[in-house]
């Protein structure tokens, strides 16, 4: 399956693909901050513009997709980072109501944005209401925002060398004027440039093995076990104690590198970590192989109730290893050093990985995106911005990889279904994203209601004729249940009952033995007949051969 690649530079934005050579440039796109670009559902692309209090909205799907700006959203001030919290709280009961497919106009629940001063904005995207503003979320500029566990928690990192974990309900709660984070990590000494969360996630932090990887300009990568946050908070609530901040998760391991780290990304199966620096791109196997068949889990924890000292490892490029690889791996590991592979010599600015974990996309400071095969460490393809300007487009500031959406030409995106047409006379999208408000919405005033723009998808019964619900057609539902039940009924004389017999077994065994004896006698007779015929043919052949030799001797 092909994957869509979206990357931006200081002066341009490009949409391409991993395997095909189609490429489109986005117009009027200029961004200088990392993580200032975010996908909104399967249709929209939000890009915070550089030095402008503006978000450009691009349409990437449907019949009205185009490279020009679809909509502009004014902002209270210039934003640096963007993130969305998906609307995953709406569930339909198959018994009490009809289940619906995902609608085409499907906006996330929240839009989060950060400023240069460390301020955090939270908007309700379906209404445009400004729910909350956290003035001092970080002491300096926020470098990245990410929602985890289906939007239950939000993680932010900043130039103040801190990583903060928030609970989403605290940020949008009407009764909480000053939301407090549930955890603050301050182990780094320089700005935190990037962080990643492992793919092993569950519904809650206390019942999952979620790990957090943080990277900083202090040339270190730190790995934390986030499951301890939820367990400690749950225990305090059970005991009636006040839940405060500062409950840090366990630090599992610290990895040091010779260079300042700009970006990191994880394997989809959490098998490796890929590190981007100003010198090169490296790969670190989290399941480290030693001599023989010994494999060490570098992030293995000893449990929640035991005090564990975090491990510290130094990364050594394979090219600097002087002795044999198998000989030095055990020796270096005993000294706290790990051998890592160099994938590409480049000044890396962004990293992303494909869905299957075989390709690594590397964005550099020259505005190029290199697609490298991880196993062979070979560059398969290089993507550049299409431009006629002689000046540099700048470094790659954002890099997004997502699966290509298979579009249906018979169904328009703008709320039109098969056989249904809107009354709009123009060719533009009739459904627009609400404008983002500049004043905080008064949630305490119950009389202050606001509208929510939400589109309900088509019922599943229209798209899947095999799905019948009892309330839709009860008779058809009964017929379907009968047909399913017939698959488990016994046919003919087949029975699953266990029957106890004694003499019948001996009788059947004697009959089988008699049949086998008769068959053996017949086979022996056939073998004797074939042997006799073979002997006759052999004697005839010898006689003819002797006569032939006599004739040749007379000549």
FINUGU-508379 format. One record per residue (C-alpha): x, y, z; chain. Coordinates in nm, 4 decimals, padded with zeros to 6 digits. Each point is the difference from the previous one (the first is absolute). Layout:
X;Y;Z;A $
...
END
This chain:
00.0000;00.0000;00.0000;A $
00.1288;00.3421;-00.0942;A $
00.0450;00.2714;00.2609;A $
-00.0416;00.3738;-00.0305;A $
00.2896;00.2256;00.0961;A $
-00.0583;00.3610;00.1051;A $
00.2958;00.2194;00.0853;A $
00.0498;00.3727;00.0397;A $
00.3045;00.2239;-00.0118;A $
00.0545;00.3617;00.0960;A $
-00.1562;00.1223;-00.3254;A $
-00.1964;-00.2912;-00.1502;A $
-00.2243;-00.2987;00.0556;A $
-00.0019;-00.3208;-00.2039;A $
-00.2278;-00.3036;-00.0275;A $
00.1526;-00.3113;-00.1518;A $
-00.0039;-00.3774;00.0353;A $
00.2432;-00.2677;00.1121;A $
-00.0243;-00.2252;-00.3049;A $
-00.1480;00.2171;-00.2758;A $
00.1527;00.3141;-00.1508;A $
-00.3056;00.2245;00.0242;A $
00.0792;00.3290;00.1700;A $
-00.1964;00.3161;00.0776;A $
00.1177;00.3282;00.1515;A $
-00.2243;00.1814;00.2469;A $
-00.0478;00.3672;-00.0743;A $
00.0571;00.2815;00.2467;A $
00.1625;-00.2330;00.2508;A $
00.2734;00.1338;00.2260;A $
00.0902;-00.1445;00.3375;A $
00.3199;00.0150;00.2011;A $
-00.0986;-00.1910;00.3136;A $
00.0098;-00.3730;00.0436;A $
-00.3248;-00.1897;00.0716;A $
-00.2027;00.2900;-00.1423;A $
-00.1836;-00.2284;-00.2451;A $
-00.2735;-00.2499;00.0899;A $
-00.2464;-00.2228;-00.1861;A $
-00.3644;00.0607;00.0887;A $
-00.2058;-00.3135;-00.0744;A $
00.0576;-00.1357;-00.3508;A $
-00.0753;00.3227;-00.1809;A $
00.1651;00.3093;00.1441;A $
00.3551;00.1107;00.0638;A $
00.0641;00.2791;00.2516;A $
00.3247;00.1977;-00.0318;A $
00.0863;00.2846;00.2381;A $
00.1597;00.2739;-00.2068;A $
00.3315;00.1583;00.0902;A $
-00.0172;00.3518;00.1472;A $
-00.3774;00.0096;-00.0581;A $
-00.2858;-00.0577;00.2415;A $
-00.1600;-00.2283;-00.2557;A $
-00.0648;-00.3668;-00.0746;A $
-00.0244;-00.1044;-00.3639;A $
-00.2463;-00.2831;-00.0620;A $
00.0609;-00.2233;-00.3031;A $
-00.2434;-00.2512;-00.1464;A $
00.1800;-00.3276;-00.0688;A $
-00.2886;-00.2363;-00.0814;A $
-00.3314;-00.0142;-00.1804;A $
-00.1001;00.1481;-00.3323;A $
00.0948;00.3547;00.1068;A $
00.3576;-00.0687;00.1063;A $
00.2445;00.2585;-00.1255;A $
00.3412;00.1425;00.0695;A $
-00.1228;00.3499;00.0822;A $
-00.1245;00.1135;00.3393;A $
-00.3494;-00.1273;00.0771;A $
-00.0587;00.2146;00.3082;A $
00.1893;00.2371;00.2287;A $
-00.0522;-00.0034;00.3753;A $
00.1062;00.3203;00.1828;A $
00.1713;-00.0441;00.3361;A $
00.0499;00.2164;00.3089;A $
00.3791;-00.0177;-00.0522;A $
00.2652;-00.1889;-00.1931;A $
00.0030;-00.3734;00.0761;A $
00.3024;-00.2287;-00.0108;A $
-00.1342;-00.3535;00.0559;A $
-00.3344;-00.1619;-00.0820;A $
-00.1716;-00.3203;00.1130;A $
-00.3517;-00.1441;-00.0133;A $
-00.1862;-00.2276;00.2412;A $
-00.2191;-00.2410;-00.1904;A $
-00.3705;-00.0297;00.0738;A $
-00.0066;-00.3620;00.1186;A $
-00.2512;00.0329;00.2813;A $
-00.3143;-00.0443;-00.2124;A $
-00.1092;-00.3633;-00.0066;A $
-00.3168;-00.1559;-00.1345;A $
-00.1839;-00.2909;00.1556;A $
-00.0892;-00.2615;-00.2596;A $
-00.3094;-00.1070;00.1940;A $
-00.1583;00.3321;00.0900;A $
00.0950;00.2015;-00.3089;A $
00.1303;-00.0360;-00.3516;A $
00.3752;-00.0084;-00.0385;A $
00.1485;00.2615;-00.2334;A $
00.3107;00.0108;-00.2096;A $
00.2624;00.2703;00.0451;A $
-00.1360;00.3172;-00.1631;A $
00.1838;00.1843;-00.2733;A $
-00.0039;00.3323;00.1886;A $
00.1692;-00.1366;00.3099;A $
00.1775;00.2629;00.2083;A $
00.2056;-00.0885;00.3087;A $
-00.1135;00.0994;00.3451;A $
00.2742;00.2472;00.0943;A $
00.2633;00.2115;-00.1712;A $
00.3047;00.0922;00.2065;A $
00.2528;00.2679;-00.0863;A $
00.3047;00.1466;00.1717;A $
00.1771;00.3342;-00.0229;A $
00.3592;00.1181;00.0246;A $
-00.0499;00.1011;00.3635;A $
-00.1210;-00.3465;00.1077;A $
-00.3714;00.0764;-00.0020;A $
-00.2412;-00.2857;-00.0792;A $
-00.3335;00.0559;-00.1795;A $
-00.2830;-00.2563;-00.0007;A $
-00.2863;00.0360;-00.2511;A $
-00.3083;-00.2120;-00.0525;A $
00.0363;-00.0521;-00.3722;A $
-00.3636;-00.0834;-00.0782;A $
-00.1201;00.3335;00.1377;A $
00.3132;00.2153;-00.0068;A $
-00.0396;00.0830;00.3695;A $
00.3166;00.0808;00.1929;A $
-00.0366;-00.2280;00.3025;A $
00.3143;00.0914;00.1897;A $
00.3357;00.1764;-00.0155;A $
00.2904;-00.1130;00.2157;A $
00.2256;00.3093;00.0189;A $
00.3124;-00.1673;00.1420;A $
-00.0219;-00.3596;-00.1161;A $
00.3767;00.0213;-00.0583;A $
00.2489;00.2665;00.0983;A $
00.1276;00.0172;-00.3576;A $
-00.1246;-00.0964;-00.3447;A $
-00.1807;-00.3340;-00.0348;A $
00.1700;-00.2296;-00.2512;A $
-00.2584;-00.2783;-00.0349;A $
-00.3554;-00.0925;00.1025;A $
-00.1386;-00.3527;-00.0216;A $
-00.3179;-00.1687;00.1230;A $
00.0176;-00.3629;00.1137;A $
-00.2394;-00.2761;00.1089;A $
-00.2864;00.1205;-00.2229;A $
00.0346;00.3568;00.1221;A $
-00.0141;-00.0713;00.3744;A $
00.3441;00.1516;00.0569;A $
00.2050;00.2716;-00.1686;A $
00.3795;00.0219;00.0057;A $
00.1906;00.3227;-00.0655;A $
00.3718;00.0714;-00.0220;A $
00.1786;00.3329;-00.0046;A $
00.3232;00.1901;-00.0205;A $
-00.0048;00.0225;00.3796;A $
00.1313;-00.3613;-00.0014;A $
-00.3242;-00.1305;00.1501;A $
-00.2531;-00.2607;-00.1121;A $
-00.3473;00.0412;00.1506;A $
-00.2883;-00.2492;-00.0015;A $
-00.3515;00.1438;00.0241;A $
-00.3396;-00.1574;00.0407;A $
-00.2339;00.1186;-00.2741;A $
-00.3024;00.0212;00.2266;A $
00.1898;00.2425;00.2266;A $
00.0778;00.2318;-00.2911;A $
-00.3630;00.0260;-00.1159;A $
-00.1784;-00.0264;00.3347;A $
-00.2216;00.2942;00.0912;A $
00.0722;-00.0385;00.3722;A $
00.3766;00.0101;-00.0442;A $
00.1187;00.3550;-00.0633;A $
00.3687;-00.0848;00.0399;A $
00.0619;-00.3561;-00.1238;A $
00.2977;-00.1791;00.1501;A $
00.2056;-00.2659;-00.1772;A $
00.0111;-00.3522;00.1372;A $
00.3723;-00.0346;-00.0630;A $
00.3024;00.2192;-00.0771;A $
00.3253;-00.1493;-00.1306;A $
00.3051;00.2213;00.0418;A $
00.2924;-00.2405;-00.0430;A $
00.1314;00.1714;-00.3137;A $
00.2340;00.2962;00.0304;A $
-00.0547;00.1563;-00.3456;A $
-00.3088;00.0544;-00.2198;A $
-00.2061;-00.3105;-00.0758;A $
-00.0157;-00.0258;-00.3793;A $
-00.2218;-00.3052;-00.0465;A $
-00.1784;-00.2844;00.1761;A $
-00.1799;-00.3167;-00.1056;A $
-00.2482;-00.2333;00.1668;A $
00.0128;-00.3754;-00.0504;A $
-00.2688;-00.1763;-00.2017;A $
-00.0962;-00.2301;00.2878;A $
-00.2844;00.2052;00.1439;A $
-00.3249;-00.0829;00.1756;A $
-00.3001;00.1837;00.1375;A $
00.1712;00.1192;00.3181;A $
00.3558;00.0614;00.1092;A $
-00.0274;-00.2346;00.2966;A $
-00.0798;-00.3064;-00.2141;A $
00.2372;00.0461;-00.2894;A $
00.3707;-00.0202;-00.0716;A $
00.0294;00.3455;-00.1516;A $
00.3516;00.1375;-00.0284;A $
00.1087;00.3575;-00.0669;A $
00.3219;00.0818;-00.1870;A $
00.1317;00.3557;00.0335;A $
00.2870;00.1551;-00.1978;A $
00.1891;00.3164;00.0798;A $
00.2827;00.2204;-00.1143;A $
00.2013;-00.1298;00.2957;A $
00.0704;-00.3078;-00.2206;A $
-00.2095;-00.2386;00.2092;A $
-00.3082;-00.2159;-00.0558;A $
-00.1965;-00.0981;00.3070;A $
-00.2625;-00.2736;00.0183;A $
-00.2752;00.0089;00.2652;A $
-00.2658;-00.2490;00.1025;A $
-00.3272;00.1947;00.0011;A $
-00.2050;-00.2815;00.1534;A $
00.1226;00.0994;00.3453;A $
-00.1705;00.3405;-00.0226;A $
-00.3459;-00.1515;-00.0240;A $
00.0644;-00.2566;00.2730;A $
00.1268;00.2607;00.2505;A $
-00.2838;00.2393;-00.0735;A $
-00.2580;-00.2776;00.0279;A $
00.1459;-00.1106;00.3336;A $
-00.0126;00.3547;00.1401;A $
-00.3628;00.0414;-00.1056;A $
-00.0863;-00.3331;00.1636;A $
00.1674;00.1028;00.3261;A $
-00.1687;00.3396;-00.0005;A $
00.3263;00.1917;-00.0277;A $
00.0379;00.3156;-00.2021;A $
00.1297;-00.0720;-00.3471;A $
00.2845;00.2400;-00.0665;A $
00.2465;00.0571;-00.2748;A $
00.3522;-00.1272;-00.0100;A $
-00.0797;-00.3722;-00.0123;A $
00.2702;-00.0812;-00.2474;A $
00.0008;-00.3275;-00.1913;A $
00.2879;-00.2417;00.0284;A $
00.3070;00.0842;-00.2063;A $
00.0881;-00.3279;-00.1704;A $
00.3081;00.0958;-00.2005;A $
00.2083;00.2933;-00.1189;A $
00.1864;-00.0073;-00.3316;A $
00.2798;00.2484;-00.0682;A $
00.1269;00.0931;-00.3464;A $
00.2978;00.2029;-00.1251;A $
-00.2296;00.2550;-00.1673;A $
-00.3000;00.2116;00.0918;A $
-00.3233;-00.1782;-00.0917;A $
-00.2503;00.1753;-00.2255;A $
-00.2618;-00.2665;-00.0645;A $
-00.0885;-00.3587;00.0865;A $
-00.2549;-00.2542;-00.1184;A $
-00.0951;-00.3512;00.1076;A $
-00.0561;-00.3227;-00.1839;A $
-00.3739;-00.0874;-00.0245;A $
00.0678;-00.3123;00.2081;A $
00.2257;00.1857;00.2483;A $
00.3025;-00.2014;-00.1094;A $
00.2354;00.2871;-00.0823;A $
00.0507;00.3719;00.0472;A $
00.1286;00.2199;-00.2827;A $
00.1987;00.3080;00.0951;A $
00.0567;00.3093;-00.2119;A $
00.2961;00.2264;00.0753;A $
00.1913;00.2747;-00.1777;A $
00.2603;-00.2552;-00.1094;A $
-00.2015;-00.3055;-00.1095;A $
-00.3008;-00.2217;00.0589;A $
00.0539;-00.3010;00.2288;A $
-00.2053;-00.3066;00.0900;A $
-00.0064;-00.1555;00.3467;A $
-00.1398;-00.3507;00.0513;A $
-00.1935;-00.0098;00.3256;A $
00.0348;-00.3786;00.0017;A $
00.3774;-00.0050;-00.0017;A $
00.1740;-00.3124;-00.1296;A $
00.3102;-00.1324;00.1739;A $
00.2287;-00.2916;-00.0790;A $
-00.1830;-00.3133;-00.1052;A $
-00.3782;00.0062;00.0280;A $
-00.0147;00.2274;00.3037;A $
-00.2383;00.2967;-00.0394;A $
-00.0291;00.2694;00.2673;A $
-00.3054;00.2211;00.0464;A $
00.1494;00.3413;00.0698;A $
-00.3283;00.1309;00.1441;A $
-00.0816;-00.2892;00.2294;A $
-00.1481;00.1171;00.3300;A $
00.0062;-00.1911;00.3269;A $
-00.3561;00.0864;00.1045;A $
-00.2015;00.2736;00.1666;A $
00.0715;-00.0833;00.3620;A $
00.3773;-00.0276;-00.0312;A $
00.2475;00.2835;-00.0039;A $
00.1983;-00.0131;-00.3209;A $
00.3027;00.1995;-00.0915;A $
-00.0203;00.1273;-00.3546;A $
00.2514;-00.1328;-00.2478;A $
00.2358;00.2313;-00.1879;A $
00.1370;-00.0982;-00.3409;A $
00.2360;00.1746;-00.2400;A $
-00.0598;-00.0456;-00.3721;A $
00.3039;-00.0866;-00.2119;A $
-00.0246;00.0060;-00.3826;A $
00.0911;-00.3312;-00.1590;A $
00.2633;00.1698;-00.2151;A $
00.1979;00.0888;00.3148;A $
00.0149;-00.3573;00.1268;A $
00.3594;-00.1180;-00.0570;A $
-00.0182;-00.3705;00.0846;A $
-00.2374;-00.2704;-00.1111;A $
-00.3660;00.0721;00.0300;A $
-00.0970;-00.3123;00.1920;A $
00.3024;00.0267;00.2241;A $
-00.0464;00.3637;00.0940;A $
-00.3789;-00.0030;00.0451;A $
00.0155;-00.1850;00.3317;A $
00.3000;00.1986;00.1224;A $
-00.1559;00.3341;-00.0910;A $
-00.3341;-00.0974;00.1525;A $
00.1704;-00.0875;00.3278;A $
00.1463;00.3530;-00.0013;A $
-00.3398;00.1585;-00.0759;A $
00.0647;00.0649;-00.3692;A $
-00.2282;-00.1013;-00.2875;A $
00.0876;-00.0383;-00.3685;A $
-00.2381;00.1892;-00.2298;A $
-00.0221;00.0067;-00.3788;A $
00.0297;00.3133;-00.2101;A $
-00.2741;00.0208;-00.2646;A $
00.0770;00.3305;-00.1729;A $
00.2604;00.2750;00.0234;A $
-00.2153;00.3113;00.0077;A $
-00.0990;00.2934;00.2173;A $
-00.3348;-00.1410;00.1109;A $
-00.2903;00.2235;00.0983;A $
-00.3005;-00.2395;-00.0080;A $
-00.0543;-00.3760;00.0088;A $
-00.2960;-00.2224;-00.0828;A $
-00.0444;-00.3718;-00.0631;A $
-00.2305;-00.1932;-00.2305;A $
-00.2914;-00.2050;00.1278;A $
00.1774;-00.3337;-00.0467;A $
00.3249;00.1234;00.1548;A $
00.2174;-00.0730;-00.3050;A $
00.0518;00.3550;-00.1305;A $
00.1357;00.3032;00.1828;A $
-00.0794;00.3518;-00.1220;A $
00.2742;00.2495;00.0840;A $
-00.0478;00.3747;-00.0373;A $
00.3167;00.2100;-00.0039;A $
00.0940;00.3652;00.0269;A $
00.0262;00.0350;-00.3803;A $
-00.3740;-00.0513;-00.0518;A $
00.0234;-00.3604;-00.1254;A $
-00.1753;-00.3137;00.1217;A $
00.1986;-00.3207;-00.0515;A $
-00.1787;-00.3360;00.0076;A $
00.2439;-00.2634;00.1265;A $
-00.0428;-00.3746;00.0351;A $
00.0855;-00.0867;00.3570;A $
00.1325;-00.3517;-00.0628;A $
00.2386;00.0831;-00.2840;A $
00.0608;00.3651;00.1045;A $
-00.0425;00.1077;-00.3629;A $
-00.1736;00.3156;-00.1232;A $
-00.2940;-00.1041;-00.2161;A $
-00.1291;00.3428;-00.0917;A $
00.0461;00.3688;00.0754;A $
-00.2900;00.2485;-00.0014;A $
00.0595;00.3716;-00.0525;A $
-00.2249;00.3006;-00.0281;A $
-00.0856;00.0949;-00.3581;A $
00.1234;00.3568;-00.0384;A $
00.1705;00.2215;-00.2553;A $
00.1561;00.2274;00.2600;A $
00.3763;-00.0092;00.0435;A $
-00.0233;00.0718;00.3721;A $
-00.0170;-00.2763;00.2578;A $
-00.3430;-00.1080;00.1193;A $
00.1367;-00.0541;00.3500;A $
-00.0022;-00.3051;00.2233;A $
-00.2817;-00.2518;00.0282;A $
-00.2146;00.1185;00.2902;A $
-00.2851;-00.2538;-00.0132;A $
-00.0191;-00.3563;-00.1289;A $
-00.3237;-00.2019;00.0044;A $
-00.0592;-00.3526;-00.1318;A $
-00.3488;-00.1478;-00.0308;A $
-00.1659;-00.2713;-00.2130;A $
-00.1521;00.1131;-00.3256;A $
-00.3775;00.0258;00.0225;A $
-00.1920;-00.1883;-00.2703;A $
-00.2513;00.2477;-00.1311;A $
-00.3366;-00.0803;-00.1519;A $
-00.0678;00.2045;-00.3102;A $
-00.3739;-00.0542;00.0333;A $
-00.0178;00.1611;00.3417;A $
00.0859;00.3651;00.0563;A $
00.1631;00.1105;00.3206;A $
-00.2262;00.2920;00.0690;A $
-00.2831;-00.1947;00.1563;A $
-00.1224;-00.1568;-00.3242;A $
-00.0791;-00.3695;-00.0070;A $
-00.0871;-00.2375;-00.2775;A $
-00.3214;00.1115;-00.1591;A $
-00.0155;00.3145;00.2156;A $
00.0925;00.3504;-00.1057;A $
00.0114;00.3274;00.1836;A $
-00.1659;00.3187;-00.1138;A $
00.3233;00.1935;-00.0136;A $
00.0573;00.1758;-00.3307;A $
00.3689;00.0644;00.0455;A $
00.2889;-00.2412;-00.0223;A $
00.1413;00.0821;00.3420;A $
-00.0357;-00.1944;00.3180;A $
-00.3242;00.0989;00.1745;A $
00.1280;-00.1172;00.3387;A $
00.2684;00.2222;00.1511;A $
00.2037;-00.0340;00.3138;A $
-00.1239;00.2451;00.2658;A $
00.2232;00.2982;00.0681;A $
00.2169;-00.0254;00.3087;A $
-00.1122;00.2362;00.2754;A $
00.2343;00.2456;00.1699;A $
-00.1859;00.0275;00.3333;A $
-00.0184;-00.2854;00.2494;A $
-00.3423;-00.1615;-00.0017;A $
-00.1941;00.0428;00.3252;A $
-00.0739;-00.3603;00.0903;A $
-00.1351;00.0880;00.3459;A $
-00.2988;00.1816;-00.1480;A $
-00.2444;-00.2793;-00.0823;A $
-00.2185;00.2305;-00.2061;A $
00.2890;00.0766;-00.2340;A $
-00.0599;-00.2762;-00.2536;A $
00.1903;-00.0447;-00.3236;A $
-00.0435;-00.1971;-00.3209;A $
00.1939;-00.3131;-00.0886;A $
00.0621;-00.0869;-00.3649;A $
-00.0126;-00.3761;-00.0302;A $
-00.0886;-00.2256;-00.2912;A $
-00.1430;-00.3471;00.0580;A $
00.1167;-00.2683;-00.2381;A $
-00.2213;-00.2381;-00.1917;A $
-00.1439;-00.2959;00.1931;A $
00.1967;-00.3184;-00.0338;A $
-00.3096;-00.1851;-00.1217;A $
00.0072;00.2013;-00.3236;A $
00.3605;-00.0864;-00.0765;A $
-00.0033;-00.3562;00.1377;A $
-00.3161;-00.1867;-00.1079;A $
00.1039;-00.3058;00.2015;A $
-00.0289;00.1955;00.3249;A $
-00.3596;-00.0217;00.1221;A $
-00.1126;00.1480;00.3301;A $
-00.3061;-00.1280;00.1919;A $
-00.1742;00.3378;00.0004;A $
00.0416;00.0545;-00.3741;A $
-00.1529;-00.3223;-00.1341;A $
-00.0854;-00.2561;00.2648;A $
-00.1158;-00.2735;-00.2409;A $
00.3140;00.0293;-00.2119;A $
00.2047;-00.0058;00.3185;A $
-00.1646;-00.3282;00.1072;A $
00.0622;-00.1554;-00.3414;A $
00.3655;00.0921;00.0223;A $
00.0282;-00.1523;00.3475;A $
-00.1614;-00.3198;-00.1298;A $
00.2500;-00.0222;-00.2835;A $
00.2843;00.0449;00.2452;A $
-00.1460;-00.2635;00.2310;A $
-00.0235;-00.2546;-00.2831;A $
00.3779;00.0027;-00.0242;A $
00.0188;-00.1604;00.3462;A $
-00.2779;-00.2607;-00.0442;A $
00.0824;-00.3694;-00.0563;A $
-00.0472;-00.1323;-00.3514;A $
-00.1054;-00.3628;-00.0646;A $
00.1214;-00.2638;00.2449;A $
00.2879;00.2062;00.1317;A $
-00.0180;00.0250;00.3762;A $
00.2287;00.1459;00.2580;A $
-00.1234;-00.2339;00.2750;A $
00.2575;-00.2393;00.1469;A $
-00.1129;-00.3624;-00.0328;A $
00.1586;-00.2671;00.2204;A $
00.0509;-00.3368;-00.1788;A $
00.2048;-00.3104;00.0816;A $
-00.0784;-00.3065;-00.2159;A $
-00.0836;00.2104;-00.3049;A $
00.3520;00.1386;-00.0032;A $
00.1529;-00.3495;-00.0012;A $
-00.2356;-00.1118;-00.2787;A $
00.0858;00.2980;-00.2163;A $
00.3699;-00.0591;00.0596;A $
-00.0280;-00.3659;-00.1108;A $
-00.1842;00.1007;-00.3173;A $
00.2657;00.2529;-00.0843;A $
00.2735;-00.2592;00.0545;A $
-00.1711;-00.2488;-00.2381;A $
-00.0245;00.2594;-00.2737;A $
00.3671;00.0838;00.0395;A $
00.0985;-00.3703;-00.0317;A $
-00.1938;-00.0365;-00.3241;A $
00.1625;00.3112;-00.1415;A $
00.3464;-00.1283;00.0913;A $
-00.0652;-00.3318;-00.1800;A $
-00.1132;00.1793;-00.3147;A $
00.3056;00.2245;00.0009;A $
00.2348;-00.2979;00.0382;A $
-00.1648;-00.1756;-00.2974;A $
00.0420;00.3101;-00.2139;A $
00.3667;00.0265;00.0947;A $
00.0632;-00.3653;-00.0926;A $
-00.1675;00.0448;-00.3404;A $
00.2052;00.3099;-00.0743;A $
00.3203;-00.1773;00.1025;A $
-00.0734;-00.2961;-00.2310;A $
-00.0735;00.2318;-00.2942;A $
00.3204;00.1930;00.0640;A $
00.2055;-00.3225;-00.0087;A $
-00.1560;-00.1015;-00.3341;A $
00.0780;00.3400;-00.1528;A $
00.3577;-00.0188;00.1268;A $
00.0566;-00.3436;-00.1582;A $
-00.1449;00.1164;-00.3316;A $
00.2279;00.3052;00.0066;A $
00.3094;-00.2140;00.0608;A $
-00.0915;-00.2361;-00.2867;A $
-00.0500;00.2852;-00.2439;A $
00.3266;00.1595;00.1100;A $
00.1959;-00.3218;-00.0664;A $
-00.1532;-00.0369;-00.3477;A $
00.0921;00.3611;-00.0760;A $
00.3630;-00.0609;00.1007;A $
00.0196;-00.3098;-00.2236;A $
-00.1263;00.1940;-00.3024;A $
00.2576;00.2738;00.0595;A $
00.2783;-00.2642;00.0237;A $
-00.0859;-00.1534;-00.3373;A $
00.0189;00.3419;-00.1696;A $
END
